[in-house]
Amino acid sequence: MNPERLQMKGMLAENKKRFRILDTEASGLVILIRSLLNPYDEIKNLDMEKVSASVARLKEISKELKALIEKISKLESELE
């Protein structure tokens, strides 16, 4: 098999693995943010520092996931 093709398959596998890891982290962050923003708790008791940090991380992950989706699509189309 062509070494370049093998390299692309390896890159595709790495990108898919990274996507799964980030997707799992994002799901956990959504659950964490929901629990931190408990609507039944008083506003003064909310830990806004944790909320802000979690939302910032979720935003970073979202950008990276979008970039990974593009990379994965491109690699898959090149391997067809």
C-alpha positions as CSV (number, residue, x, y, z in Angstrom):
1,M,0.0,0.0,0.0
2,N,1.1,3.6,-0.7
3,P,3.0,5.0,2.3
4,E,1.3,8.4,1.9
5,R,-2.1,6.7,2.1
6,L,-1.1,4.9,5.3
7,Q,0.1,8.2,6.7
8,M,-3.3,9.8,5.9
9,K,-5.1,6.9,7.5
10,G,-3.0,7.3,10.6
11,M,-3.8,11.1,10.7
12,L,-7.5,10.3,10.3
13,A,-7.4,7.8,13.2
14,E,-5.6,10.4,15.4
15,N,-8.1,13.1,14.5
16,K,-11.0,10.9,15.2
17,K,-9.5,9.9,18.6
18,R,-8.9,13.5,19.5
19,F,-12.5,14.3,18.4
20,R,-13.9,11.6,20.7
21,I,-11.8,12.8,23.7
22,L,-12.9,16.4,23.2
23,D,-16.5,15.5,22.6
24,T,-16.5,13.6,25.9
25,E,-14.9,16.5,27.7
26,A,-17.5,18.9,26.2
27,S,-20.3,16.7,27.4
28,G,-18.9,16.7,30.9
29,L,-18.5,20.5,30.9
30,V,-22.1,20.9,29.8
31,I,-23.3,18.8,32.8
32,L,-20.9,20.7,35.1
33,I,-22.2,24.1,33.9
34,R,-25.8,23.0,34.3
35,S,-25.1,21.9,37.9
36,L,-23.2,25.1,38.7
37,L,-26.1,27.2,37.3
38,N,-28.6,25.6,39.6
39,P,-31.9,27.6,39.1
40,Y,-33.1,26.7,42.6
41,D,-30.1,28.2,44.3
42,E,-29.7,31.9,45.1
43,I,-27.7,34.0,42.7
44,K,-25.2,35.0,45.5
45,N,-24.4,31.3,46.0
46,L,-23.4,30.6,42.4
47,D,-19.7,30.1,41.8
48,M,-19.3,32.3,38.8
49,E,-15.6,31.8,38.6
50,K,-16.1,28.1,37.9
51,V,-18.9,28.8,35.5
52,S,-16.8,31.3,33.6
53,A,-13.8,29.0,33.4
54,S,-16.0,26.1,32.3
55,V,-17.7,28.1,29.6
56,A,-14.4,29.4,28.3
57,R,-13.0,25.9,28.1
58,L,-16.2,24.7,26.4
59,K,-15.8,27.5,23.8
60,E,-12.2,26.4,23.1
61,I,-13.3,22.8,22.7
62,S,-16.1,23.9,20.4
63,K,-13.7,25.7,18.1
64,E,-11.3,22.7,18.1
65,L,-14.1,20.3,17.3
66,K,-15.2,22.4,14.3
67,A,-11.6,22.4,13.0
68,L,-11.4,18.6,13.5
69,I,-14.6,18.0,11.7
70,E,-13.2,19.8,8.7
71,K,-9.9,17.9,8.9
72,I,-11.7,14.5,9.2
73,S,-14.0,15.3,6.3
74,K,-11.0,16.4,4.1
75,L,-9.0,13.2,5.0
76,E,-12.0,11.0,4.4
77,S,-12.7,12.5,1.0
78,E,-9.0,12.2,0.0
79,L,-9.0,8.5,1.0
80,E,-12.0,7.6,-1.1
